[in-house]
């Protein structure tokens, strides 16, 4: 509901009339910033300097005015309206993607990617609705010094959140456009899978470098350890990465199989080297995992047993097609 749509309090609603009258009379008296700061600080034990900063958008030459409040509400409302527009544009893009995906929603890789994008859109739609409600509540909560302060804080935070929503909605629109292109082009799907295989091979190269360094340290001076436990930490990190890469191999292998079936429907093809590259990556990963296992000391295994067990339990919850954003969130919880 916009400011112009909001009905005036009626005689049949004395509570609304009293609230509006109280808010209006307080602002009409144009209290000084310092008077409101003092009242809020005494009531809520807030830092006066922080309260003063919070009230600054509502102030004009040290006085709180209705004009300044209305200007702030208007500015924030415009920012929220921009966020709503960007989310609406993303929703229209999602409609186009659903239409493009409809013939192939029997393929799990399509169905899961579409569901992930739809969840992102739904979250943005909920958030923009909440932002609009917050602006309305802030506009109606101006009858006490504490209410004025709370409204100033809420409007500032709402403006920041709305700007974030704009960025996230733009990112979603870009991802929806990319997904639609992926749906419509066998070549695009093959290129995307090839990029994933490239990333897998690069990660294996980095893991191989770590394994070689640990092996050299172990060969040169016995077990690869020092006073700070750095080699031990490097071994644990590498072992975790190897487990994550095992899931990535399974993911790209499953997607490769789906894309081959999909391409057969359209009389297209998936580049022949990709399945063989995935097989080679799998063999290389197995060898690296064996090397890391051989390098481990009993102390390392005991020290990192809980972390490695938690990693195994976490990764076991995911199957192809893998929602990698959820994997990252789950792994971050282990690291904490």
N, C-alpha and C positions, 0 to 999 in steps of 0.2 A: 504494500500500500504506500503510495507516495504521499508527500506532505499535503498536496492539494486535494487528494482523495479523502484524507482523514476527516470524519464528521466533527462538527463542533459539539461540545457538550450541550445536552438539552436539559430542560427543566425536569424531565422525567428521570434524569440521571444525576441526582444531587452530589453523589460521591465524585463523579467525573468533573462536575462543575466546581466543587470545592478544591480538587487537586489542581485544576487548570488555573483557578483564581489565585491559589497560594503560590504556584510557580510563577505566574505572571507578576504578582505583587512583589515577590522576592527580587526578581530581575529588574522590575521597574524601580525599585529602590536603589539599584546599581551599587551593591555592596562592594567595598574595596577588596582587592585580592588578599590583603593582609588579614582582613576580618574573617574571610572564609578560610584562609590558611590556619588561623588560630583556632577556629571552631572545629575544623576537621582534625587537626593535630591533637587537640584535647580529647576528642571523642574516640579516635582510632589509634592514637599513639604513632602517627606517621611522621616521617622526617619533613619538617616544614619546607626545606629547600626543594625536596622532591615534589611536594604538593604544589608549590609555586610554579615549578616547571610544567606540571600537569595542567594547571589552569591557564597557562599563557595563551593558548588559542582563544579562550573565552574573554580575554582581557583587552581593554583599550585604555592605555595610559594609567595603569594601576587599578582600573575599575572593571568589574564584571558587567557586561551589557548584554541585553537581549539581542542586539544586532550582531555582536560578535559570536554569540552562541548559534544564532540562525545561520550565519555565514559558515561556521564550522560544520554544522549539520548538513548544509547544502553541499559543501565541498566533499565531505565523506560520502554523501549519498551519490554524488556523481562518480566517485571512484568505485563504489559498489555497483552502480549501474553499468560501468565499463566491464567489471568482472562478470556480471550477469550476461552481457552481450557476448563476451568471449566464450563463456560456457555454452550459450545457445548456439554459437557457431560450431563448437566442438560437437554438440548434440546433432546438428544437421549433418556434419561429416560422418558421425556414427551411423546415422540412418542410411547414408550412401554405402557405407562399408557393410552393413547388415544385408543390404540388397545384393551386393557383390558376393558376399560369402554364402548366401542362401543355398546355392546349388551344391556346395561342398562342405556343409556343416556336419556331414557324417564323418569327416576326417578329424580325428582328435586334435591334431596340431592346429587346425583352423578354429575349431570350437573353443579350445583353451585360450588361444590368443585373443579371440573376439571377446570371450568372457572377461579376461583381464582388462581389456580396454573399456568394456562396459562398466566394470567395477570402479575404475578410475573416474569415469564420467559421473557415475552415481554419487561418488564421494564429493566431487566438485559441486554438483547440484545441491546436495545437502548443505554444503558449507556456504554457498551463496545465499541460500534461504536463511540460514542462521545469521549471516551478516546483516541482511535486511531487517530481521527481527531485532538485532542488537541496536541498530540505528533508531528504530522506532522506540525501543525502550529507553534509550539515552535521551531522546527528545521529550519523553514524558516523565523523566526523573529529575526535575529541576526545582523541586519545592523545598529542598533543604541544602545546607552547605555540603553535607556528605553526598547527597544525590548529585549535586552539580559536579563535585570532584569525581565521583564514580563515572558520570557520563563523559567527562573530559577524557578519562583514562580509556573507557570503552571505545570512544570514537577514534582515539589515536591508534589503539590496537586493531580496530576494525579496518581503518585505512591501510595499515601495514598488511593485514591478512588479505584484504581485497587485492592489493597489488601482487601478493604472492599467488593468489588464485588466477590472476591474469597470466602470470608467467607459466603456471602449471597447465592452464587451459590451452595456451599457445603450444606448449610442448605436446600435449595430448592431441591437438589438431594435427600437428606435424606427424606424430606417430600413426594416427589414423590414415593420413594420406599415404604414408609409406606402406602401411598394411594393405590398403586398397591396391596400390601398385603391385605389391607382392602377390596378392590374390589373382590379379589379372595377367601376370606375366610369368611363364615358366622360366624364362631367362633370369628374371629378377629373383625368383626363388632359388635358382641354382647359384647365383652370385652371392646371395645372402648366406647360404649354407657354406659356400667356399670361404667367405669371410670368417665364419665360425671355425672352420677347420684351420684356417690361417692362425687365428687366435689360439687355438688348441696347440698347434705346433710351436708357436712362440712361447707359450707357457711351459711346454715341455723342455724347450731349450733353456729357459731360466732355471727350471728345476734340475736339469742335468748339470748346469754350472754349479749350483749349490751342492749337489751330490759329489761332484768332482773335488770341490774345495774341502768338503768334510772328509773325503777319502784321503786326500793328500795330507791333511792335518793328522789323521789317524795313523797313516803310514810313517810320517816323519817323527812323531813323538808319542806313540802309543794312543790311547783313547783320546779322541778329539774333545778335550775339555780345558777350561782355564778357570782362573779365580772368579770371573764374572759369570761363568756358565754360558758364554755367548755361543760356542759351537753346539751346546745342548739345546739352546733355544732355536738355533738355526735348524737343527735336526727336527725338532718338534714342528716348527713352522712348515718345513718341507714335507713332512709326513702328512700334515693336515692338507697341504696343497695337493699332494698326490691323491688323497681321498676325494677332494673336490673335483679334480681332473678326471677321476674314474667316472663320476656322475656326468661330467661333460661329454666324455666319450660315448657313454650310453645314450645321452640326449641327441648328439649329432648323428649317431648311428640310426636311432629310431626315426629321426627326421628325414634322413637320407632314404630310408625304406618307404616312408610315406610319400615323399616327393617322387620316387620312382613309380609308385602306383598311380599317383595323381597325373604324372606326365603321360603314362600309358593311356589314360582316359582321353587326353587331349592330343594323342599322337605326337607328343613331344619327347624330350629326352633329358636326363640328368647327365652332366659331364662324367664320362667313364672314370677319370682318375679319382674322383671323390671317395667312392667306397674303399678303394685300395689305400688311399691316404689315411682314412679313418682306421683301417685295419693296422697299418704301420704305426700309427700313433698309439693304438692300444697295446701293441707289442712293446713299443718303446717305454710306455708308462709302466707296464708290468716289470720290465727290467729295472727301471729306476726305483720302483717300490721295493724290489728285492734288494737292491743296493742299499737303500736307506735302512731296511730292516737288518741287514748284516752289519751296518755301522753302529747300530744302537748298542749302548751298554746297558747293563741291568739297572744301573742308577737312573739312566735317562728314562727307561721304560717305567720305572716306579714313580719318578718325579712327574711325568706327564700322563700317567695312566688315566686320570680322571678326564683331562682335556681330550685325549684321543678317544676315550669311550664315549664322551658326550658328542664328539664329532661324528662318530659312527652312527650313534642313535639319531642324530639330527638328519644326516644325509639319507638314512634309511627311510625317512618319511616321504621322500620325493621320488617320483617316477617320471619318465619321459611322457609327454613333453614337460620339461622342468620349468617351473616359475622361478626364474633366477632372482627376481627381486625378493621373493620370500626366502630363498636360500640365503641371500646376503643378510637379511634381517635375522634369521635364525642363527647364523654363524656369528653375527655381531653379539648376540646374547651370550654365546659361549665365551667370547673374548672378554666380555665384561666381568 
